[in-house]
């Protein structure tokens, strides 16, 4: 009921946000190399009639979970291969992220004006707008992350919602594997920082939520292990995670490459 009230009062603002996000999404071209790769993956997945694996130029690649590309392939399969179809999943996930951010701000501060300020701040960021109109995994992951946080805030008063928290955590993990540790860490810290939180840990609901997350993420990982063995984990964790966080994949490797880049360009 509270969600319906917020939406009815903010329908004009929501419509304007929708127009901003969708405007011109059928024009131009793909201008990011990763976006082109994901678009090609979606094309090959549709041509293959669906696939558990990500396929690029005829080869199976294990660098990331498949959820965002599955959504991209579904959009292309239903709408045909067009710029709009390629951008639509990211746009919808970005709009869902804005909505969730609004609800999180209202839940924390009890003021719809704070919610709209949060939405406008995120919408004004070039990086967010760029990725929301590119066929990549980022906004799919962000929607899962914000869903996890929002559902957790609600689960503090409705413990059964920890089951939904687990499902949202699985969504995040199946979008960008290790980044699911971010909302999980937020939840653990919050639970341990108060007596009420520690009491919740003595109930079954948080643990059942973790079980739901494991039940939703394990089948695909087990299937990949069964089908590809150690090669899956060597690329999925060894290459895509460990090597990328310790060195550049495209230049002469050096220690802490990405840390230096973050310091230089992100301040």
Backbone as JSON, one array per atom type, in Angstrom:
{
  "sequence": "XXXXXXXXXXXXXXXXXXXXXXXXXXXXXXXXXXXXXXXXXXXXXXXXXXXXXXXXXXXXXXXXXXXXXXXXXXXXXXXXXXXXXXXXXXXXXXXXXXXXXXXXXXXXXXXXXXXXXXXXXXXXXXXXXXXXXXXXXXXXXXXXXXXXXXXXXXXXXXXXXXXXXXXXXXXXXXXXXXXXXXXXXXXXXXXXXXXXXXXXXXXXXXXXXXXXXXXXXXXXXXXXXXXXXXXXXXXXXXXXXXXXXXXXXXXXXXXXXXXXXXXXXXX",
  "N": [[0.84, -1.2, 0.0], [1.94, 1.22, 0.78], [3.9, 1.51, -1.21], [2.26, 1.83, -3.46], [1.07, 4.26, -2.85], [3.27, 6.03, -2.86], [3.97, 5.78, -5.57], [1.67, 6.73, -6.9], [1.63, 9.4, -6.1], [3.98, 10.29, -7.16], [3.84, 10.04, -9.91], [4.2, 11.77, -12.08], [6.89, 12.61, -11.89], [8.07, 10.08, -12.14], [7.34, 9.44, -14.73], [8.74, 11.38, -16.17], [11.36, 10.62, -15.6], [11.34, 8.13, -16.87], [11.06, 8.95, -19.55], [13.48, 10.33, -19.93], [15.27, 8.21, -19.64], [14.57, 6.48, -21.75], [14.58, 7.98, -24.07], [15.62, 8.35, -27.38], [16.81, 5.86, -27.46], [16.72, 4.12, -29.53], [18.36, 5.02, -31.48], [21.54, 5.94, -33.05], [24.55, 4.2, -32.25], [26.27, 1.28, -31.0], [28.78, 2.02, -28.72], [30.74, 1.06, -27.11], [33.24, -1.26, -26.45], [32.93, -3.56, -24.83], [30.16, -3.67, -24.68], [29.55, -4.3, -27.33], [30.64, -6.86, -27.46], [28.99, -8.24, -25.63], [26.57, -7.96, -26.97], [27.11, -9.5, -29.24], [27.4, -11.98, -27.97], [24.75, -12.35, -27.11], [23.47, -12.54, -29.59], [24.64, -14.91, -30.63], [23.74, -16.69, -28.72], [20.98, -16.65, -29.12], [20.89, -17.62, -31.75], [21.84, -20.17, -31.29], [19.7, -21.27, -30.08], [19.38, -20.92, -27.38], [21.34, -21.22, -24.38], [23.26, -22.49, -21.67], [25.83, -21.62, -21.24], [27.97, -18.76, -21.87], [28.6, -17.67, -25.1], [31.02, -16.73, -27.41], [31.96, -15.78, -30.54], [31.78, -18.43, -31.35], [33.06, -19.87, -29.35], [33.01, -21.13, -26.0], [32.92, -19.06, -23.19], [34.04, -18.3, -19.91], [34.02, -16.1, -18.24], [32.26, -14.66, -16.66], [29.13, -14.55, -14.77], [25.92, -15.5, -16.25], [23.51, -14.0, -16.24], [22.8, -11.3, -17.08], [23.34, -11.41, -19.82], [21.6, -13.43, -20.58], [19.15, -12.05, -20.21], [19.51, -10.08, -22.15], [19.64, -11.66, -24.47], [17.04, -12.7, -24.43], [15.57, -10.35, -24.87], [16.42, -9.67, -27.48], [15.54, -11.92, -28.82], [12.76, -11.72, -28.61], [12.12, -9.1, -29.54], [13.6, -8.79, -31.81], [16.74, -8.12, -33.5], [17.91, -5.16, -32.73], [18.94, -1.76, -32.01], [17.37, -0.73, -29.97], [16.3, -3.07, -28.77], [18.67, -4.19, -27.86], [19.49, -2.36, -25.98], [17.4, -2.21, -24.19], [17.15, -4.08, -21.88], [19.19, -3.13, -20.09], [18.31, -0.51, -19.72], [15.8, -0.89, -18.48], [16.65, -2.18, -16.13], [18.14, -0.11, -15.04], [16.13, 1.79, -14.56], [14.63, 0.39, -12.68], [16.56, 0.33, -10.68], [16.7, 3.06, -9.98], [14.13, 3.4, -8.93], [14.24, 1.66, -6.73], [16.28, 2.9, -5.27], [14.97, 5.24, -4.56], [12.97, 4.18, -2.83], [14.62, 3.11, -0.85], [15.82, 5.43, 0.21], [13.57, 6.76, 1.22], [12.73, 4.87, 3.09], [14.86, 4.99, 4.9], [15.0, 7.72, 5.67], [12.44, 8.68, 5.79], [11.27, 10.61, 4.17], [9.98, 11.8, 1.24], [11.14, 13.72, -0.37], [13.86, 13.45, 0.03], [14.15, 10.99, -1.18], [13.61, 11.65, -3.9], [15.73, 13.41, -4.33], [17.9, 11.65, -4.12], [17.41, 10.03, -6.36], [17.67, 11.93, -8.45], [20.34, 12.67, -8.13], [21.71, 10.26, -8.72], [20.8, 9.85, -11.34], [21.96, 11.97, -12.59], [24.6, 11.3, -12.91], [27.16, 10.71, -15.18], [28.4, 8.22, -15.65], [26.5, 6.36, -14.71], [24.32, 6.9, -16.44], [25.5, 6.33, -18.89], [26.09, 3.53, -18.7], [23.54, 2.61, -18.4], [22.47, 2.65, -20.89], [23.81, 0.88, -22.42], [24.51, -2.36, -23.63], [25.35, -4.1, -21.23], [26.54, -5.6, -18.12], [26.22, -4.07, -15.86], [24.02, -2.45, -14.86], [22.17, -4.41, -14.4], [23.39, -5.82, -12.33], [23.42, -3.73, -10.44], [20.7, -3.32, -9.94], [20.07, -5.74, -8.66], [21.73, -5.49, -6.4], [20.7, -3.17, -5.08], [18.1, -4.08, -4.67], [18.59, -6.1, -2.83], [19.48, -4.61, -0.58], [17.24, -2.94, -0.08], [15.17, -4.81, 0.43], [16.26, -6.02, 2.65], [16.14, -3.91, 4.52], [13.37, -3.8, 4.84], [12.99, -6.36, 5.83], [13.8, -6.23, 8.43], [11.63, -5.61, 9.96], [9.79, -7.38, 8.98], [10.45, -10.43, 9.11], [10.21, -12.67, 7.39], [10.79, -11.73, 4.92], [13.47, -12.08, 4.55], [13.83, -14.26, 2.95], [13.29, -13.27, 0.41], [15.36, -11.46, 0.33], [17.52, -13.2, 0.08], [16.99, -14.19, -2.51], [17.33, -11.85, -4.02], [20.01, -11.39, -3.5], [21.11, -13.57, -4.81], [20.44, -12.87, -7.43], [22.17, -10.67, -7.76], [24.65, -11.98, -7.53], [24.55, -13.66, -9.76], [24.76, -11.84, -11.7], [27.14, -10.31, -11.42], [29.22, -11.94, -10.09], [31.34, -11.81, -7.62], [30.72, -9.3, -6.63], [28.42, -9.49, -5.22], [29.18, -9.71, -2.66], [29.25, -7.18, -1.6], [26.56, -6.07, -0.85], [26.03, -8.16, 0.92], [28.02, -7.86, 2.87], [27.28, -5.36, 3.91], [24.82, -6.03, 5.1], [25.62, -7.95, 7.02], [27.32, -6.42, 8.69], [25.46, -4.54, 9.62], [23.65, -6.19, 11.0], [25.28, -7.17, 13.05], [25.88, -4.91, 14.45], [24.05, -4.05, 16.29], [21.93, -4.82, 19.12], [19.38, -5.72, 18.5], [19.81, -6.62, 15.9], [21.58, -8.74, 16.3], [19.92, -10.42, 17.66], [18.17, -11.11, 15.62], [19.77, -12.79, 14.17], [19.6, -15.07, 15.62], [17.29, -16.19, 14.92], [15.63, -18.29, 12.46], [15.34, -17.04, 9.96], [17.28, -15.22, 8.62], [19.26, -17.12, 7.99], [17.85, -18.92, 6.44], [17.42, -17.24, 4.29], [20.04, -17.04, 3.28], [20.27, -19.68, 2.48], [18.4, -19.77, 0.42], [19.67, -18.04, -1.39], [21.97, -19.56, -1.97], [20.77, -21.82, -3.08], [19.76, -20.81, -5.44], [21.97, -19.89, -6.84], [23.81, -21.97, -6.93], [23.09, -24.15, -8.78], [23.74, -23.38, -11.51], [26.52, -22.93, -11.33], [27.38, -25.44, -10.52], [26.59, -26.93, -12.73], [28.28, -25.83, -14.69], [30.73, -26.62, -13.64], [30.49, -29.39, -13.84], [30.3, -29.69, -16.61], [32.59, -28.47, -17.62], [34.68, -28.61, -15.85], [37.83, -28.01, -14.21], [38.67, -25.99, -15.94], [36.64, -24.14, -16.1], [36.65, -22.83, -13.54], [39.25, -21.84, -13.51], [39.18, -19.81, -15.4], [36.92, -18.33, -14.63], [37.34, -17.5, -11.93], [40.18, -17.48, -11.55], [41.27, -16.09, -13.84], [39.4, -13.94, -14.5], [38.89, -12.7, -12.09], [41.09, -12.87, -10.09], [43.47, -12.32, -11.62], [42.73, -9.96, -12.92], [42.38, -8.16, -10.84], [44.9, -7.78, -9.93], [46.65, -7.05, -11.92], [47.17, -5.42, -15.13], [45.38, -6.5, -17.95], [45.96, -5.83, -20.51], [48.25, -4.4, -20.83], [51.76, -4.15, -19.99], [52.13, -6.12, -17.19], [51.87, -4.94, -13.83], [52.36, -4.58, -10.29], [49.43, -3.95, -8.34], [48.0, -2.53, -10.31], [45.33, -1.69, -10.94], [44.62, -0.38, -8.58], [46.32, 1.81, -8.67], [45.33, 3.06, -10.97], [42.74, 3.74, -10.12], [43.38, 5.59, -8.11], [44.64, 7.55, -9.62], [42.71, 8.42, -11.49], [40.19, 8.46, -10.29], [40.53, 9.66, -7.91]],
  "CA": [[0.0, 0.0, 0.0], [2.83, 2.37, 0.83], [4.5, 1.65, -2.54], [1.24, 2.38, -4.38], [0.89, 5.68, -2.51], [4.42, 6.76, -3.39], [3.93, 5.8, -7.04], [0.58, 7.59, -7.35], [2.02, 10.79, -5.88], [5.16, 10.65, -7.94], [3.72, 9.5, -11.26], [4.75, 12.72, -13.04], [8.34, 12.47, -11.82], [8.45, 8.78, -12.68], [7.17, 9.52, -16.18], [9.85, 12.17, -16.7], [12.55, 9.77, -15.53], [11.21, 7.14, -17.93], [11.33, 9.61, -20.83], [14.91, 10.58, -19.99], [16.0, 6.95, -19.82], [14.23, 5.8, -23.0], [14.65, 8.86, -25.23], [16.69, 8.13, -28.34], [17.48, 4.57, -27.27], [16.66, 3.38, -30.79], [19.21, 5.73, -32.43], [22.97, 5.92, -32.81], [25.24, 2.92, -32.41], [26.98, 0.82, -29.8], [30.06, 2.72, -28.72], [31.6, 0.49, -26.08], [33.66, -2.57, -26.95], [32.31, -4.61, -24.03], [28.76, -3.76, -25.1], [29.52, -5.02, -28.6], [30.9, -8.28, -27.14], [27.77, -8.82, -25.04], [25.57, -8.05, -28.03], [27.46, -10.67, -30.04], [27.05, -13.14, -27.15], [23.29, -12.52, -27.17], [23.14, -13.01, -30.95], [25.01, -16.32, -30.76], [22.88, -17.46, -27.83], [19.69, -16.79, -29.81], [21.1, -18.5, -32.91], [22.01, -21.53, -30.79], [18.47, -21.73, -29.47], [19.52, -20.88, -25.93], [22.54, -21.89, -23.9], [23.67, -22.2, -20.29], [27.11, -20.93, -21.29], [28.14, -17.61, -22.71], [29.33, -18.06, -26.31], [31.52, -15.59, -28.18], [32.65, -16.22, -31.76], [31.75, -19.89, -31.41], [33.74, -20.48, -28.2], [32.43, -20.92, -24.67], [33.75, -18.24, -22.3], [33.62, -18.49, -18.52], [34.53, -14.97, -17.47], [31.27, -14.01, -15.79], [27.82, -15.21, -14.74], [25.23, -15.25, -17.52], [22.15, -13.46, -16.12], [22.57, -10.12, -17.91], [23.32, -11.81, -21.23], [20.32, -14.12, -20.77], [18.12, -11.02, -20.4], [19.78, -9.46, -23.44], [19.23, -12.61, -25.51], [15.57, -12.76, -24.42], [15.07, -9.13, -25.52], [16.68, -9.79, -28.92], [14.7, -13.0, -29.34], [11.37, -11.26, -28.67], [11.96, -7.85, -30.28], [14.47, -8.73, -32.97], [18.03, -7.49, -33.23], [17.9, -3.72, -32.98], [19.56, -1.01, -30.92], [16.42, -0.63, -28.85], [16.25, -4.37, -28.1], [19.94, -4.41, -27.19], [19.62, -1.44, -24.84], [16.23, -2.24, -23.32], [17.36, -4.67, -20.56], [19.96, -2.22, -19.24], [17.46, 0.63, -19.38], [14.81, -1.33, -17.49], [17.34, -2.42, -14.86], [18.5, 1.2, -14.5], [14.91, 2.4, -14.03], [14.34, -0.32, -11.44], [17.53, 0.8, -9.69], [16.27, 4.38, -9.52], [12.96, 3.2, -8.09], [14.69, 1.06, -5.48], [17.01, 3.92, -4.53], [13.93, 6.1, -3.98], [12.36, 3.5, -1.69], [15.63, 2.99, 0.21], [15.96, 6.74, 0.85], [12.36, 7.02, 2.01], [12.76, 3.94, 4.22], [15.87, 5.43, 5.86], [14.83, 9.09, 6.14], [11.03, 9.0, 5.96], [10.96, 11.85, 3.46], [9.98, 11.57, -0.2], [12.05, 14.68, -1.0], [15.19, 12.82, 0.05], [14.11, 9.97, -2.22], [13.76, 12.26, -5.22], [17.08, 13.93, -4.43], [18.77, 10.51, -4.41], [17.17, 9.65, -7.75], [18.24, 12.93, -9.35], [21.79, 12.6, -8.04], [22.19, 9.11, -9.49], [20.47, 10.04, -12.75], [22.84, 13.01, -13.15], [25.95, 10.79, -13.1], [27.41, 10.25, -16.56], [28.72, 6.79, -15.66], [25.25, 5.62, -14.58], [23.53, 7.05, -17.67], [26.23, 5.62, -19.95], [25.91, 2.08, -18.6], [22.13, 2.28, -18.52], [22.12, 2.61, -22.31], [24.8, 0.02, -23.04], [24.17, -3.76, -23.31], [26.37, -4.67, -20.36], [26.03, -6.27, -16.94], [26.34, -3.22, -14.68], [22.75, -2.04, -14.25], [21.54, -5.64, -13.89], [23.99, -6.04, -11.02], [23.01, -2.67, -9.52], [19.32, -3.59, -9.54], [20.12, -6.8, -7.67], [22.35, -4.98, -5.17], [19.76, -2.29, -4.39], [16.99, -4.92, -4.21], [19.04, -6.77, -1.61], [19.5, -3.64, 0.51], [15.88, -2.51, 0.24], [14.43, -5.92, 1.04], [16.79, -6.21, 4.0], [15.55, -2.88, 5.37], [12.0, -4.22, 5.16], [13.03, -7.62, 6.58], [14.04, -5.96, 9.84], [10.32, -5.65, 10.63], [9.06, -8.53, 8.43], [11.58, -11.36, 8.95], [10.06, -13.61, 6.28], [11.37, -11.13, 3.71], [14.85, -12.55, 4.36], [13.82, -15.19, 1.81], [13.42, -12.42, -0.78], [16.73, -10.93, 0.38], [18.36, -14.24, -0.51], [16.76, -14.23, -3.96], [17.97, -10.66, -4.59], [21.46, -11.61, -3.42], [21.44, -14.48, -5.9], [20.37, -12.06, -8.66], [23.42, -9.91, -7.82], [25.76, -12.91, -7.78], [24.45, -14.17, -11.11], [25.05, -10.73, -12.6], [28.59, -10.0, -11.31], [29.6, -12.85, -9.0], [31.93, -11.42, -6.34], [30.15, -8.05, -6.15], [27.36, -9.81, -4.26], [29.75, -9.56, -1.31], [29.03, -5.81, -1.11], [25.36, -6.01, -0.01], [26.13, -9.13, 2.01], [28.82, -7.25, 3.93], [26.45, -4.32, 4.53], [23.83, -6.68, 5.95], [26.3, -8.57, 8.17], [27.75, -5.35, 9.59], [24.28, -3.96, 10.25], [23.11, -7.15, 11.95], [26.17, -7.31, 14.19], [26.13, -3.62, 15.1], [23.0, -3.73, 17.26], [21.39, -5.95, 19.86], [18.24, -6.23, 17.74], [20.33, -7.36, 14.76], [22.13, -10.02, 16.78], [18.77, -11.27, 17.98], [17.64, -11.65, 14.36], [20.63, -13.89, 13.76], [19.22, -16.25, 16.38], [16.09, -16.73, 14.28], [16.03, -19.03, 11.24], [15.06, -16.36, 8.69], [18.49, -14.83, 7.86], [19.95, -18.31, 7.5], [17.04, -19.42, 5.33], [17.71, -16.36, 3.16], [21.3, -17.49, 2.7], [20.01, -20.96, 1.81], [17.74, -19.43, -0.85], [20.71, -17.51, -2.29], [22.81, -20.68, -2.41], [19.97, -22.71, -3.92], [19.55, -20.19, -6.74], [23.24, -19.68, -7.55], [24.61, -23.2, -7.03], [22.87, -25.04, -9.93], [24.5, -23.0, -12.71], [27.94, -23.16, -11.07], [27.6, -26.88, -10.52], [26.47, -27.38, -14.12], [29.51, -25.44, -15.38], [31.8, -27.49, -13.14], [30.28, -30.73, -14.4], [30.5, -29.68, -18.05], [33.9, -27.95, -18.06], [35.7, -28.93, -14.86], [38.73, -26.97, -13.68], [38.81, -24.9, -16.9], [35.64, -23.13, -15.74], [37.09, -22.05, -12.38], [40.49, -21.15, -13.85], [38.84, -18.57, -16.1], [35.87, -17.62, -13.89], [37.95, -16.89, -10.75], [41.61, -17.23, -11.73], [41.55, -15.04, -14.84], [38.52, -12.78, -14.49], [38.9, -12.04, -10.79], [42.4, -12.72, -9.46], [44.44, -11.63, -12.49], [42.28, -8.61, -13.24], [42.53, -7.28, -9.69], [46.31, -7.65, -9.57], [47.46, -6.54, -13.02], [46.46, -5.06, -16.35], [45.32, -7.59, -18.93], [46.23, -5.31, -21.85], [49.54, -3.74, -20.84], [52.75, -4.87, -19.21], [51.58, -6.21, -15.83], [52.59, -4.37, -12.71], [51.58, -4.77, -9.06], [48.43, -2.96, -7.94], [47.71, -1.67, -11.46], [44.0, -1.07, -10.85], [44.64, 0.56, -7.46], [46.97, 3.02, -9.15], [44.42, 3.72, -11.89], [41.67, 4.35, -9.32], [43.94, 6.76, -7.45], [44.97, 8.56, -10.61], [41.57, 8.93, -12.26], [38.99, 8.6, -9.47], [40.87, 10.53, -6.79]],
  "C": [[0.88, 1.26, 0.0], [3.49, 2.6, -0.52], [3.52, 2.29, -3.52], [1.03, 3.86, -4.11], [2.03, 6.52, -3.05], [4.34, 6.89, -4.91], [2.84, 6.74, -7.55], [0.92, 9.06, -7.18], [3.16, 11.22, -6.79], [5.07, 10.23, -9.39], [4.3, 10.45, -12.3], [6.27, 12.61, -13.07], [8.81, 11.17, -12.42], [8.35, 8.78, -14.21], [8.33, 10.29, -16.81], [11.15, 11.37, -16.68], [12.51, 8.73, -16.65], [11.52, 7.73, -19.3], [12.82, 9.86, -21.01], [15.68, 9.3, -20.29], [15.77, 6.35, -21.2], [14.5, 6.66, -24.24], [15.87, 8.56, -26.09], [17.39, 6.79, -28.23], [17.48, 3.72, -28.54], [17.59, 3.99, -31.85], [20.68, 5.52, -32.1], [23.58, 4.55, -33.06], [25.82, 2.51, -31.07], [28.38, 1.4, -29.81], [30.97, 2.26, -27.59], [31.96, -0.92, -26.49], [33.05, -3.71, -26.15], [30.84, -4.79, -24.41], [28.61, -4.52, -26.4], [29.73, -6.52, -28.36], [29.65, -8.92, -26.57], [26.65, -8.93, -26.07], [25.83, -9.26, -28.92], [27.14, -11.95, -29.28], [25.55, -13.42, -27.22], [22.87, -13.05, -28.54], [23.44, -14.51, -31.08], [24.15, -17.21, -29.86], [21.51, -17.69, -28.48], [19.82, -17.75, -30.99], [21.26, -19.95, -32.49], [20.75, -22.1, -30.15], [18.52, -21.76, -27.96], [20.73, -21.67, -25.47], [22.77, -21.53, -22.44], [24.94, -21.35, -20.28], [26.99, -19.62, -22.08], [29.03, -18.01, -23.88], [29.75, -16.79, -27.05], [32.38, -16.1, -29.32], [32.83, -17.73, -31.77], [32.41, -20.59, -30.24], [33.01, -20.17, -26.91], [33.41, -20.11, -23.84], [33.16, -18.3, -20.89], [33.94, -17.27, -17.65], [33.53, -14.39, -16.5], [29.98, -14.82, -15.75], [26.96, -14.75, -15.92], [23.95, -14.44, -17.43], [21.9, -12.29, -17.06], [22.5, -10.48, -19.39], [22.07, -12.63, -21.53], [19.19, -13.11, -21.01], [18.27, -10.34, -21.76], [19.33, -10.37, -24.58], [17.71, -12.71, -25.58], [14.98, -11.54, -25.11], [15.24, -9.21, -27.03], [15.77, -10.84, -29.54], [13.27, -12.53, -29.54], [11.2, -10.07, -29.61], [12.74, -7.8, -31.58], [15.73, -7.97, -32.64], [18.0, -6.05, -33.69], [18.59, -3.03, -31.82], [18.65, -0.94, -29.71], [16.37, -1.94, -28.07], [17.53, -4.63, -27.31], [20.09, -3.53, -25.94], [18.52, -1.61, -23.8], [16.5, -2.9, -21.96], [18.13, -3.77, -19.6], [19.13, -1.03, -18.8], [16.44, 0.25, -18.31], [15.46, -1.58, -16.14], [17.76, -1.09, -14.21], [17.27, 1.9, -13.9], [14.49, 1.71, -12.73], [15.31, 0.12, -10.33], [17.15, 2.16, -9.12], [15.07, 4.26, -8.58], [13.35, 2.63, -6.73], [15.46, 2.06, -4.64], [16.03, 4.89, -3.86], [13.34, 5.46, -2.73], [13.35, 3.36, -0.53], [15.76, 4.32, 0.96], [14.76, 7.06, 1.72], [12.32, 6.13, 3.25], [13.72, 4.44, 5.3], [15.54, 6.79, 6.48], [13.37, 9.5, 6.31], [10.57, 10.24, 5.23], [11.08, 11.61, 1.96], [10.92, 12.53, -0.92], [13.48, 14.14, -1.03], [15.26, 11.74, -1.03], [14.31, 10.55, -3.61], [15.15, 12.86, -5.41], [18.06, 12.82, -4.77], [18.64, 10.07, -5.86], [17.84, 10.63, -8.7], [19.77, 12.91, -9.3], [22.35, 11.43, -8.85], [21.96, 9.31, -10.98], [21.41, 11.06, -13.4], [24.26, 12.5, -13.42], [26.13, 10.24, -14.51], [27.64, 8.74, -16.6], [27.43, 5.96, -15.58], [24.45, 5.7, -15.88], [24.18, 6.3, -18.83], [25.95, 4.12, -19.89], [24.44, 1.68, -18.7], [21.67, 2.18, -19.97], [23.12, 1.78, -23.11], [24.48, -1.43, -22.68], [25.28, -4.45, -22.52], [25.72, -5.2, -19.08], [25.79, -5.33, -15.76], [25.0, -2.85, -14.05], [21.96, -3.26, -13.76], [22.07, -5.97, -12.5], [23.49, -5.01, -10.02], [21.57, -2.88, -9.05], [19.26, -4.69, -8.49], [20.67, -6.31, -6.34], [21.36, -4.11, -4.38], [18.53, -3.06, -3.91], [17.35, -5.61, -2.9], [18.98, -5.83, -0.41], [18.08, -3.24, 0.91], [15.09, -3.6, 0.94], [14.95, -6.21, 2.45], [16.22, -5.17, 4.96], [14.13, -3.24, 5.77], [11.98, -5.49, 6.02], [13.29, -7.39, 8.06], [12.74, -5.93, 10.64], [9.45, -6.79, 10.13], [10.06, -9.63, 8.12], [11.44, -12.33, 7.79], [10.63, -13.06, 4.98], [12.84, -11.47, 3.54], [14.93, -13.57, 3.22], [13.97, -14.41, 0.5], [14.8, -11.78, -0.83], [17.69, -11.93, -0.26], [18.22, -14.31, -2.01], [17.43, -13.04, -4.64], [19.49, -10.78, -4.56], [21.92, -12.55, -4.53], [21.41, -13.76, -7.24], [21.67, -11.28, -8.85], [24.59, -10.81, -8.18], [25.74, -13.44, -9.2], [24.62, -13.08, -12.17], [26.54, -10.41, -12.63], [29.13, -10.67, -10.05], [30.07, -12.19, -7.7], [31.34, -10.12, -5.79], [28.94, -8.27, -5.25], [27.86, -9.7, -2.83], [29.5, -8.17, -0.75], [27.74, -5.73, -0.3], [25.39, -7.01, 1.13], [26.93, -8.56, 3.17], [28.04, -6.16, 4.66], [25.46, -4.94, 5.52], [24.48, -7.27, 7.19], [26.72, -7.52, 9.18], [26.56, -4.76, 10.34], [23.69, -4.9, 11.3], [23.97, -7.22, 13.22], [26.33, -6.03, 15.0], [25.08, -3.24, 16.13], [22.5, -5.0, 17.93], [20.22, -6.58, 19.1], [18.71, -7.06, 16.54], [20.87, -8.71, 15.18], [21.01, -10.97, 17.18], [18.17, -11.88, 16.71], [18.48, -12.84, 13.89], [20.31, -15.18, 14.51], [17.92, -16.86, 15.86], [16.49, -17.45, 13.0], [16.0, -18.2, 9.97], [16.31, -15.87, 7.96], [19.21, -16.02, 7.26], [19.18, -18.97, 6.36], [17.24, -18.56, 4.09], [19.01, -16.73, 2.48], [21.12, -18.81, 1.95], [19.33, -20.73, 0.47], [18.78, -18.93, -1.86], [21.58, -18.63, -2.84], [22.05, -21.58, -3.37], [19.78, -22.14, -5.32], [20.85, -20.0, -7.53], [24.0, -20.98, -7.8], [24.35, -24.0, -8.32], [23.69, -24.67, -11.17], [25.99, -23.26, -12.51], [28.27, -24.65, -11.06], [27.53, -27.44, -11.94], [27.74, -27.04, -14.91], [30.69, -26.3, -14.93], [31.7, -28.88, -13.75], [30.63, -30.76, -15.88], [31.92, -29.31, -18.45], [35.01, -28.16, -17.04], [36.53, -27.75, -14.41], [38.87, -25.78, -14.63], [37.82, -23.77, -16.59], [36.16, -22.23, -14.62], [38.38, -21.29, -12.67], [40.21, -19.82, -14.56], [37.89, -17.71, -15.27], [36.45, -16.87, -12.69], [39.42, -16.53, -11.01], [41.9, -16.07, -12.66], [40.72, -13.78, -14.58], [38.55, -12.03, -13.17], [40.32, -11.79, -10.28], [43.39, -11.95, -10.32], [44.01, -10.19, -12.75], [42.41, -7.66, -12.06], [43.98, -7.06, -9.32], [47.17, -7.07, -10.68], [46.59, -6.12, -14.18], [46.5, -6.24, -17.31], [45.78, -7.14, -20.31], [47.55, -4.56, -21.94], [50.53, -4.61, -20.07], [52.29, -4.92, -17.75], [52.49, -5.54, -14.82], [51.73, -4.52, -11.46], [50.6, -3.62, -8.83], [48.06, -2.01, -9.07], [46.38, -0.94, -11.28], [43.91, -0.1, -9.68], [45.25, 1.89, -7.88], [46.06, 3.78, -10.11], [43.28, 4.4, -11.14], [42.17, 5.62, -8.66], [44.17, 7.89, -8.44], [43.72, 9.22, -11.21], [40.3, 9.12, -11.44], [39.26, 9.37, -8.17], [40.64, 9.88, -5.44]]
}
